[in-house]
């Protein structure tokens, strides 16, 4: 994402990958259109025409997107775009702001040394993907969920990426899980052991990035 280099797209070409479009589309209304197109085939049921707009209102309520009619015409930061992407994980659009608040703040299992390129949070990881071409090309899949991952703590994510010919995974958990953030914790971490007996996950695959 290059500050000061942008083009307004109302209906981006469908042949573009998500972030190829986002390099040019960094206004809230345009981003809303892009994400709506990307969500079209994400489920058997169709996405409601106003669903992404409803999610964006929730994100504004949590100050994750610019608030007010005047500020809606300002360029979005990488952090705001990351929040909008993670806000897609909530089944209920009215909870998108809360979902983004929780997921953006997830911390890497094993600490920064075991994270994606040293990112301190999940939001930081997505910002790196948005900002750096090499980081973007290394990503295979990002999976995130707002399900209860431990007692009274929600949210978890897995970022799969490749460095050279080696595939790696970075795991993210709530900041309250401090024991999982110590160096080396990733070696014994079982990402399949969750507190919730059922969880719904949202995956952003290679085509998205």
C-alpha positions as CSV (number, residue, x, y, z in Angstrom):
1,X,0.0,0.0,0.0
2,X,1.6,3.2,-1.1
3,X,0.5,6.4,0.6
4,X,-0.3,9.1,-2.0
5,X,-0.7,6.7,-4.9
6,X,-4.3,5.8,-5.4
7,X,-7.2,5.6,-7.9
8,X,-10.9,5.6,-7.2
9,X,-12.6,2.4,-8.4
10,X,-16.3,2.1,-7.9
11,X,-16.6,-1.4,-9.4
12,X,-13.1,-3.1,-9.5
13,X,-12.4,-5.6,-12.2
14,X,-13.2,-9.1,-11.1
15,X,-9.9,-10.4,-12.6
16,X,-7.9,-8.6,-9.9
17,X,-6.8,-10.3,-6.8
18,X,-8.0,-8.6,-3.6
19,X,-4.8,-6.8,-2.7
20,X,-4.1,-5.8,-6.3
21,X,-7.3,-3.9,-6.0
22,X,-6.6,-2.6,-2.5
23,X,-3.4,-1.0,-3.7
24,X,-5.6,1.3,-5.7
25,X,-8.8,1.3,-3.6
26,X,-8.3,2.7,-0.1
27,X,-11.4,4.7,0.5
28,X,-14.1,3.2,2.8
29,X,-16.9,3.1,0.1
30,X,-14.6,1.5,-2.5
31,X,-13.3,-1.1,0.0
32,X,-16.9,-1.9,0.9
33,X,-17.5,-2.7,-2.8
34,X,-14.4,-4.8,-3.1
35,X,-15.2,-6.9,0.0
36,X,-18.8,-7.4,-1.1
37,X,-17.5,-8.9,-4.4
38,X,-15.0,-11.1,-2.6
39,X,-17.8,-12.5,-0.3
40,X,-20.1,-13.5,-3.1
41,X,-19.1,-17.1,-3.2
42,X,-18.1,-17.6,0.4
43,X,-21.2,-19.5,1.3
44,X,-24.1,-21.4,-0.2
45,X,-26.5,-18.6,0.8
46,X,-26.1,-15.2,-0.9
47,X,-24.7,-12.2,0.9
48,X,-27.3,-9.5,1.5
49,X,-26.7,-6.4,-0.6
50,X,-26.4,-4.2,2.5
51,X,-24.4,-6.7,4.7
52,X,-21.0,-5.2,4.2
53,X,-22.4,-1.7,4.7
54,X,-23.9,-2.9,8.0
55,X,-20.5,-4.4,9.0
56,X,-18.8,-1.0,8.2
57,X,-21.3,0.8,10.5
58,X,-20.3,-1.6,13.3
59,X,-16.6,-1.0,12.6
60,X,-17.2,2.8,12.8
61,X,-19.0,2.3,16.1
62,X,-15.8,0.7,17.5
63,X,-13.6,3.4,15.9
64,X,-12.1,0.9,13.5
65,X,-13.0,3.0,10.5
66,X,-13.3,6.8,10.0
67,X,-16.4,8.3,11.6
68,X,-18.5,11.0,10.2
69,X,-19.5,12.0,6.6
70,X,-16.5,14.2,6.0
71,X,-13.9,11.7,7.3
72,X,-15.4,8.9,5.1
73,X,-13.7,10.5,2.1
74,X,-10.2,10.2,3.7
75,X,-7.7,7.5,2.8
76,X,-7.8,4.4,4.9
77,X,-4.7,3.3,6.8
78,X,-3.4,-0.3,6.6
79,X,-4.7,-0.8,10.1
80,X,-8.2,0.2,9.2
81,X,-8.2,-2.1,6.1
82,X,-6.9,-4.9,8.3
83,X,-9.8,-4.3,10.7
84,X,-12.3,-4.4,7.9
85,X,-11.0,-7.7,6.6
86,X,-11.0,-9.3,10.1
87,X,-14.5,-7.9,10.7
88,X,-15.8,-10.3,8.0
89,X,-15.3,-13.2,10.5
90,X,-18.5,-12.5,12.5
91,X,-21.7,-14.3,11.4
92,X,-23.7,-11.3,12.6
93,X,-22.7,-8.1,10.7
94,X,-23.6,-6.0,13.8
95,X,-20.8,-7.7,15.7
96,X,-18.1,-6.9,13.0
97,X,-16.7,-4.1,15.1
98,X,-16.3,-6.3,18.2
99,X,-14.9,-9.1,16.2
100,X,-12.3,-6.8,14.7
101,X,-11.4,-5.4,18.1
102,X,-10.8,-8.9,19.5
103,X,-9.0,-10.4,16.5
104,X,-6.8,-7.4,15.7
105,X,-5.3,-7.7,19.2
106,X,-4.5,-11.4,19.1
107,X,-0.9,-12.2,20.0
108,X,1.5,-14.8,18.5
109,X,2.0,-18.1,20.3
110,X,5.7,-18.2,21.2
111,X,6.2,-14.5,21.0
112,X,7.4,-12.3,18.2
113,X,10.2,-14.6,17.2
114,X,7.6,-17.2,16.2
115,X,5.2,-14.8,14.6
116,X,4.8,-13.8,10.9
117,X,7.9,-11.7,10.2
118,X,8.1,-10.6,13.8
119,X,4.6,-9.1,13.9
120,X,3.4,-8.3,17.5
121,X,-0.3,-8.9,16.7
122,X,-2.6,-10.4,14.1
123,X,-3.4,-6.9,12.9
124,X,0.3,-6.2,12.5
125,X,0.6,-9.4,10.4
126,X,-2.2,-8.3,8.1
127,X,-0.7,-4.8,7.8
128,X,2.6,-6.4,6.7
129,X,0.7,-8.3,4.0
130,X,-0.9,-5.1,2.8
131,X,2.3,-3.1,2.8
132,X,5.0,-5.5,1.6
133,X,4.9,-7.4,-1.7
134,X,7.3,-10.1,-0.5
135,X,5.3,-10.7,2.6
136,X,2.1,-10.8,0.5
137,X,3.5,-13.4,-1.9
138,X,4.6,-15.7,1.0
139,X,1.1,-16.1,2.4
140,X,-0.8,-19.3,1.7
141,X,-3.8,-18.9,3.9
142,X,-5.1,-16.9,6.9
143,X,-7.8,-18.6,9.1
144,X,-9.5,-16.6,11.9
145,X,-12.4,-17.3,14.2
146,X,-14.2,-15.5,17.0
147,X,-15.0,-18.7,18.8
148,X,-14.1,-19.3,22.5
149,X,-10.5,-20.5,22.4
150,X,-10.1,-20.7,26.2
151,X,-12.3,-20.1,29.2
152,X,-13.9,-16.7,28.8
153,X,-11.5,-15.7,26.0
154,X,-12.5,-15.5,22.4
155,X,-10.6,-15.5,19.1
156,X,-7.8,-17.5,17.5
157,X,-6.1,-17.4,14.1
158,X,-3.6,-19.3,12.0
159,X,-1.4,-17.8,9.3
160,X,0.2,-20.2,6.9
161,X,3.1,-18.9,4.8
162,X,6.2,-20.0,3.0
163,X,9.8,-18.9,3.5
164,X,11.9,-20.3,0.6
165,X,10.7,-23.8,0.2
166,X,9.6,-24.2,3.9
167,X,6.0,-23.9,4.9
168,X,5.4,-22.3,8.3
169,X,2.5,-21.5,10.5
170,X,2.1,-18.7,13.0
171,X,-0.7,-19.1,15.6
172,X,-2.5,-16.2,17.4
173,X,-4.4,-16.3,20.7
174,X,-5.9,-13.8,23.1
175,X,-3.4,-11.6,24.9
176,X,-4.7,-13.0,28.2
177,X,-3.1,-16.3,27.3
178,X,0.3,-15.1,28.5
179,X,1.8,-18.5,29.1
180,X,1.4,-19.2,25.4
181,X,3.4,-16.1,24.5
182,X,6.6,-17.2,26.1
183,X,9.4,-18.3,23.7
184,X,9.2,-21.9,22.7
185,X,5.5,-22.3,23.5
186,X,4.7,-22.8,19.8
187,X,6.5,-26.2,19.9
188,X,3.9,-27.8,22.2
189,X,0.9,-25.7,21.1
190,X,-2.1,-27.7,19.9
191,X,-4.2,-25.3,17.8
192,X,-7.0,-27.9,17.5
193,X,-7.7,-27.9,21.2
194,X,-10.3,-25.2,21.7
195,X,-12.7,-24.5,24.6
196,X,-15.7,-24.3,22.3
197,X,-17.0,-27.7,21.1
198,X,-17.8,-26.1,17.8
199,X,-16.2,-23.2,16.0
200,X,-16.8,-21.3,12.7
201,X,-13.7,-20.1,10.9
202,X,-13.2,-17.7,8.0
203,X,-10.4,-18.5,5.6
204,X,-8.7,-16.0,3.4
205,X,-6.8,-18.1,0.8
206,X,-4.2,-17.4,-1.8
207,X,-6.8,-16.0,-4.2
208,X,-7.8,-13.4,-1.7
209,X,-4.3,-12.1,-1.2
